[in-house]
Amino acid sequence: MPLAGTRRRLRVPFEHRLPVSARRSPASAPRSPARRLPVALLLVVAVVTGCSAGPDPGPDLVIDEGNGAGPPPTTVPPPPELTAPTSDLDWSDCAADTRQRFGTAALPPGTTLDCATFDTSVTPGTQSIDTVTVAVMRAKTADTPPDAAPLILSSGTDIASARTLVSLAQGGGAAMLDAHPVVAIDRRGTGESTPLDCMTNLERSTLLTNGFSTNSTDNPAREQRLTAAGTSASDGCTETLSPHQVQFTANNAAADIETLRGIWGVDHVGLIGVGEGAGVALAYAGLYTDHLGRLILDTPAPYRVNAQVTAQQTADGTNAALRTFADQCRALSCSLGADPAAAIASLLERARAGDVDGLSDTDILLALTTTIAVAPGDRTAVITAAADLLSSADAGDVGPLRAAIAQARQLRGGDGQLLSRCNDTTEPVGQNQIAGLLDEWTKLYPLTGLNSALGLLRCNGFPSGDQPPTLGELPVPVLMFRGAGDPITGPVATDGINGALIGAGAAFSTLTWEGLGYSVLAHSDCAGEAAIAYTRSAEPPAQGACPA
């Protein structure tokens, strides 16, 4: 590990510098000795159900042109067919290694996890000698048909896609694996896909705590520290990764999926985009439309909107999710007392003043939302675990909360996640705008507004890459899930995605789930059944709701 305050170049083993190809890489395999490289890198039927206003125009007018025949009948082309790969990666079992890596419970009997990697150009569409190594993990069961087409899952920069797949395999969506193998692809620069290491410990910590310091806790001081850290980290990552510092976009993550499709030798792929991973799936739909076979969006993050709108929609949605948590916590008589929302707000306020053993309010929110998102167990167990973290810290025992913060940072705070989010940022917000947003959002979103506003400065100085494509006509309808209690993305952005799909003339259907957790598919049997039916027929179910 590098010493605090030192900068380390991303090390890429020489064996990774291969032409685009599949090769075996178990998650447990030791890394080869590294060498420094000049370029440090290798990655409604919108059931908006029919309601058009106006009188019935009557039957279609048929004009007889003298031959007695009406217009030729119109035919709807069949949906794209999903097929099994004609060639494949060199998979190896990685269930035990994955369980150790993420600290997760054992998988259901008969469920297997296999891992592999492939190499692809760091600059898609070119013959660059510089490559990224992309990691994938496949889940299936003993009942998965051997000729079933795989579905590709991405959770983007939220958490490693492999971790999201583990949640799906252990949760409500596990039945999907009986119908199709699901292959999680870690977004380049994150998870096991050439993870980046281009910031100093101090830069990283300052960004992840939104400039918190016990020396001076006022917002202007936090803004100054955050801005300085963003500029310094940007310089360091540019120096480390140049000339590829803007190659970690959603567009290039979509290109990595296209590389995988080519390796498999299939004409079409089915995609599951969870949270920010929906942006990767939508970018694929826009860039490689002819190869899109199915598209499932699971509580999608904002797409093609500027930094301020993205942050506000996320603040709104996650604040609502935490209110849902608080309501359910109170109903269970949890350890946060009669008013859990007030207890959370009070602990965050104490942390901002430096009164929770030096823990920042940002880190406490990160630990809370991550616990709600991915903690194992049923709803009662998850709510109880999250509440106990906060109540113990409020009483002076911060050990469990400190451990949860470390785990949450590992899942959600990597350099590649920070850099990739900045690569995707458009119209960043200037420091002179932050004070006004802090005042406004703190009132609108009491639990999340302050941190969302400060977080806008994390990308200060970072370059952005190409914007994702505008959506056009899609070859299949879209199935979308809206998780009302998603603590990472929140449900608000789903409405914006609805508008984008309507604008593109795409048919879609939305199923709402009022439960708590990240990924509706990972928690709801109903959602899993709907996804299986949609994958078979390419027809989404009628708009409605899945029971929580």
Buried (B, 14 or more C-beta within 10 A) or exposed (E): EEEEEEBBBBBBEEEBBBEEEBBEBBBBEEEEEEEEBEBBBBBBBBBBEEEEEEEEEEEEEEEEEEEEEEEEEEEEEEBBEBBBBEEBBBBBBBBEBBBEBBEBEEBEEEBBBBBBBBBBBBBBEEEBEBBBBBBBBBBBBEEBEEEBBBBBBBBBBBBBBBBBBBBBBBBBBBBBBBBBBBBBBBBBBBBBBBBBBBBBBBBBBBBBBBBBBEEEBEBEBBBBBBBBBBBBBBBBBBEBBEEBBBBBBBBBBBBBBBBBBBBBEBEBBBBBBBBBBBBBBBBBBBBBBEBBBBBBBBBBBBBBBEBBBBBBBBBBBBBBBBBBBBEBBBEBEBBBBEEBBEBBBBBBEBBBEBEBBEBBBBBBBBBBBBBBBBBBEEBEEBBBBBBBBBBBBBEEBBEBBBEBBEBBBBBBBBBBBBBBBBBBBBEBBEBEBBEEBBEEBBEEBBBBBBBBBBBBBBBBBBBBBBBBBEBEEBBBBBBBBBBBBBBBBBBBBBEBBBEBBBEBEBBBBBBBBBBBBBBBBBBBBBBBBBBBBBBEEBBBBEBEEBEB
